[in-house]
């Protein structure tokens, strides 16, 4: 993977000075160099790498291959693991976690198991600045970008909780990934090269930030790009997604077409079905006209209602008719129902329902 975009392309970093940065998210080469800075032989870097990414060490004091004296001296150095503040499990096996970060902030992570895979829905920001009208996360406001180690930690936390390897990762949790490009791409590198998860089983979802999709294409990653479209025309999209106002639908689709040409990877379009607003036959026809001849796939998502807004889920007849209308126009489409509804698994729901601590725990 090529290097991440410059810091100027994303929000201002809140990382501490280099000597205080947590270890999680660093490469083997970086960890080896760090161990040598601590007066340790180079081979200790490989051991540290294994304990962080395969053994899941939460502190340096746990790493038994290191001397007791060194572990005692370095016990307080930040590894970068979070604390589980709360967890909620649904009957279908989905587990949603609220993870407390070092500064006391809370983020959401969801583990979704099936017979053949374990998918993690990771967050990229604390809150979200996009303010999408149907989203609980957007209603809670924006705090800050997540750092690389805070993203990687989410995946390791789910692996530990389920006792099995994560196979798929979706950047569809709290936040807009392309407003935190540097840390997200750094996390993709670490999850791929350090944790060992294929980029081809990763999906990055974005509502679309002008110019950022073209920047992402320059990295020639093997992950799947998913566009949170949610409307078949500009007027409806602006109603649902305030940030779409200065970014016309035609411009977004043009960037997506360029992405397909540059990477050879198809684009997925996420489309939340909202009763009476964007679920009519004419909306399906309009959507199909935009995507005709496009190397793409549409994921239809029947809306999961939240208390903060009045949108409702269409009935099953409306959903089937919408699907059939797209298929009749030769558009690849599938329906994705939200999992873990009993666990408040829609973005932002569980975090909003639980009181947040005001300060970090020890």
Beta strands, then each sheet from edge to edge (+ up, - down):
strand 1: 83-89
strand 2: 95-100
strand 3: 106-113
strand 4: 118-121
strand 5: 125-127
strand 6: 142-145
strand 7: 168-171
strand 8: 202-206
strand 9: 224-228
strand 10: 267-273
strand 11: 296-302
strand 12: 333-335
sheet 1: 1+ 2- 3+ 4- 7- 8- 9- 10- 11- 12-
sheet 2: 5+ 6-
end
